[in-house]
Amino acid sequence: MNSDMLVRITRYYRALNRLRSIGLEKVFAHNLADAAGVSAAIVRKDFSILEIHGQKRGGYEIVELIAKLGSILGKGNPQNVIVIGCGRIGKALMHYSGFEPDGIRIVAGFDSDPLVYSDASHPIPVYPLSRLEEVIEAMDVNVAIITVPESSAADCYQRLVEANIQGVLNFSPVTLKPQVIDGKLRPVVHNINIALELEQIFYEIQYPKEA
């Protein structure tokens, strides 16, 4: 499965949960196509590859689709995630309640500032960085979000690698790369550079693509 298809499946999954929440039981390919920004033909092709079959006139059963796509996306048990760096981005992520329906739980934050980790107003516990490895093991965490300044990113990342974190979402200005561990590239790293993304949008506004 390529990355484009994975993104579409994630969008299908979220759309299905919204449809179920308003009481719908069945869905058609064109409904999911609208949610994912693709054609109904692509939806049907994706489902054919995944061996998901609906009825010609009755569409797809929403509950069955959610179960199938959830299994593909690893949505069985909730996934615990930590946030390193509790500044503006980190705090926004910790206060965001929209992760729960997708089986994602932010269970802890970490910061080097005593004023931050001693503040009891956070919606989740915030610990000093010295307790990073301890909490990762105790809470069975596989994924971390890095929102620290450039000067701290590499050190935090290396500690995560040594703590056997399997996935990293990186909001720091530094581009982080997986390392070769036991012959495999680990952890999985997604670098999110907000400034770069905005620059790309400004460029595409100035030079729109041909239809």
C-alpha positions as CSV (number, residue, x, y, z in Angstrom):
1,M,0.0,0.0,0.0
2,N,1.5,3.4,-1.0
3,S,1.3,6.5,1.1
4,D,-1.4,8.2,-1.1
5,M,-3.7,5.2,-0.6
6,L,-3.0,5.2,3.2
7,V,-4.0,8.9,3.4
8,R,-7.2,8.1,1.5
9,I,-8.0,5.2,3.8
10,T,-7.5,7.4,6.8
11,R,-10.0,9.9,5.4
12,Y,-12.5,7.2,4.6
13,Y,-12.2,6.0,8.2
14,R,-12.8,9.4,9.7
15,A,-15.7,10.1,7.3
16,L,-17.3,6.8,8.2
17,N,-17.2,7.6,11.9
18,R,-18.8,10.9,11.3
19,L,-21.6,9.2,9.3
20,R,-22.1,6.6,12.0
21,S,-22.3,9.3,14.7
22,I,-25.4,10.8,12.9
23,G,-27.1,7.5,12.7
24,L,-26.4,6.3,9.1
25,E,-26.0,2.6,8.5
26,K,-24.9,2.5,4.9
27,V,-22.7,4.6,2.6
28,F,-22.0,4.8,-1.1
29,A,-18.7,5.2,-2.9
30,H,-19.5,8.8,-4.0
31,N,-20.0,9.8,-0.3
32,L,-16.6,8.7,0.7
33,A,-15.1,10.1,-2.5
34,D,-16.4,13.6,-1.5
35,A,-14.8,13.2,2.0
36,A,-11.4,12.1,0.6
37,G,-11.3,14.5,-2.4
38,V,-11.2,11.8,-5.0
39,S,-13.5,10.1,-7.5
40,A,-15.9,7.3,-6.7
41,A,-13.9,5.2,-9.1
42,I,-10.8,5.5,-6.9
43,V,-12.8,4.6,-3.8
44,R,-14.1,1.4,-5.5
45,K,-10.5,0.6,-6.8
46,D,-9.1,1.0,-3.2
47,F,-11.8,-1.2,-1.8
48,S,-11.2,-3.8,-4.5
49,I,-7.5,-3.9,-3.6
50,L,-8.5,-4.3,0.0
51,E,-11.1,-7.0,-0.9
52,I,-13.9,-4.9,0.4
53,H,-17.2,-5.5,-1.4
54,G,-20.5,-3.7,-1.2
55,Q,-23.9,-4.2,-2.8
56,K,-24.6,-2.7,-6.2
57,R,-27.7,-0.9,-5.0
58,G,-27.2,-1.0,-1.2
59,G,-23.7,0.5,-0.9
60,Y,-21.5,-0.5,2.0
61,E,-22.3,-1.3,5.6
62,I,-20.7,1.5,7.7
63,V,-20.1,-0.7,10.8
64,E,-18.3,-3.4,8.7
65,L,-16.3,-0.8,6.8
66,I,-15.1,0.9,10.0
67,A,-14.1,-2.5,11.4
68,K,-12.2,-3.4,8.2
69,L,-10.4,-0.1,7.8
70,G,-9.8,0.2,11.5
71,S,-8.0,-3.1,11.4
72,I,-5.8,-2.0,8.5
73,L,-5.0,1.3,10.3
74,G,-4.2,-0.5,13.6
75,K,-7.1,0.9,15.4
76,G,-7.6,-2.0,17.8
77,N,-6.4,-0.9,21.1
78,P,-5.8,2.9,21.9
79,Q,-2.4,4.1,21.0
80,N,-0.5,6.0,23.6
81,V,1.4,9.1,22.5
82,I,3.7,11.6,24.4
83,V,4.5,15.2,23.6
84,I,8.0,16.5,24.2
85,G,8.0,20.3,24.5
86,C,5.0,21.9,26.1
87,G,5.1,25.3,24.4
88,R,2.3,26.7,22.2
89,I,2.2,23.7,19.8
90,G,2.6,21.2,22.5
91,K,-0.1,22.7,24.7
92,A,-2.5,22.9,21.8
93,L,-2.0,19.2,21.1
94,M,-2.5,18.3,24.7
95,H,-5.7,20.2,24.9
96,Y,-7.1,18.9,21.6
97,S,-9.9,16.4,22.2
98,G,-10.3,15.2,18.7
99,F,-7.7,12.4,18.8
100,E,-9.8,10.1,21.0
101,P,-12.3,8.9,18.3
102,D,-9.3,7.7,16.3
103,G,-8.0,5.7,19.1
104,I,-5.1,8.1,19.9
105,R,-4.4,9.1,23.5
106,I,-1.8,11.7,24.5
107,V,-0.9,10.4,27.9
108,A,2.0,12.6,28.9
109,G,4.0,15.7,28.2
110,F,7.6,16.6,28.9
111,D,9.4,19.9,29.3
112,S,12.7,21.2,30.7
113,D,11.1,24.2,32.4
114,P,10.1,23.6,36.1
115,L,7.4,26.2,35.7
116,V,5.8,24.1,33.0
117,Y,6.0,20.6,34.5
118,S,4.9,21.8,38.0
119,D,1.8,23.5,36.6
120,A,-1.2,21.4,37.6
121,S,-3.6,23.0,35.1
122,H,-2.5,20.8,32.2
123,P,-5.2,18.3,31.0
124,I,-2.6,15.5,31.1
125,P,0.5,15.0,33.4
126,V,3.6,16.9,32.4
127,Y,6.9,15.5,33.6
128,P,10.5,16.8,33.6
129,L,12.6,15.4,30.7
130,S,14.6,13.4,33.3
131,R,11.7,11.0,33.6
132,L,11.3,10.4,29.8
133,E,12.5,6.8,29.6
134,E,10.7,5.8,32.8
135,V,7.3,7.1,31.6
136,I,7.7,5.6,28.1
137,E,8.2,2.2,29.6
138,A,5.5,2.5,32.2
139,M,2.8,3.7,29.8
140,D,3.8,1.5,26.9
141,V,4.4,4.4,24.5
142,N,5.4,3.7,20.9
143,V,5.0,7.2,19.4
144,A,6.2,10.6,20.4
145,I,5.6,14.1,19.1
146,I,8.5,16.6,19.2
147,T,7.7,20.3,19.5
148,V,11.0,21.5,21.0
149,P,13.3,24.3,19.8
150,E,15.9,23.6,17.2
151,S,18.7,23.5,19.8
152,S,17.0,20.6,21.7
153,A,15.6,18.5,18.9
154,A,18.5,16.2,18.1
155,D,19.1,15.3,21.8
156,C,15.4,14.6,22.4
157,Y,15.3,12.5,19.3
158,Q,18.3,10.4,20.2
159,R,16.8,9.7,23.7
160,L,13.6,8.5,22.0
161,V,15.6,6.2,19.7
162,E,17.4,4.7,22.7
163,A,14.1,4.3,24.5
164,N,12.9,2.2,21.5
165,I,10.2,4.6,20.4
166,Q,8.8,3.3,17.0
167,G,7.4,6.5,15.5
168,V,8.1,10.3,15.7
169,L,6.0,13.2,14.5
170,N,8.5,16.1,14.4
171,F,7.4,19.7,14.6
172,S,10.8,21.1,15.3
173,P,12.7,23.1,12.7
174,V,15.3,20.3,12.4
175,T,14.8,17.5,9.8
176,L,15.1,14.2,11.7
177,K,15.9,11.0,10.0
178,P,15.5,7.3,10.9
179,Q,18.5,5.3,11.9
180,V,19.7,1.9,10.9
181,I,18.8,-0.4,13.8
182,D,19.1,-4.2,13.4
183,G,19.2,-3.8,9.7
184,K,16.0,-1.7,9.5
185,L,15.3,2.0,9.3
186,R,13.8,3.1,12.6
187,P,11.9,4.9,14.0
188,V,9.3,6.0,11.5
189,V,9.7,9.8,11.3
190,H,7.4,12.4,9.8
191,N,8.8,15.9,9.7
192,I,6.2,18.7,9.8
193,N,7.7,22.1,8.9
194,I,4.8,24.5,9.2
195,A,6.7,27.5,7.7
196,L,7.7,25.3,4.7
197,E,4.1,24.2,4.2
198,L,2.9,27.8,4.2
199,E,5.6,28.8,1.7
200,Q,4.4,26.0,-0.6
201,I,0.8,27.3,-0.3
202,F,1.9,30.8,-1.1
203,Y,3.8,29.5,-4.1
204,E,0.8,27.6,-5.4
205,I,-1.4,30.6,-5.0
206,Q,1.0,32.6,-7.1
207,Y,1.5,29.9,-9.7
208,P,-1.7,27.8,-9.7
209,K,-1.7,24.4,-11.3
210,E,-3.4,23.8,-14.6
211,A,-6.7,21.9,-14.2
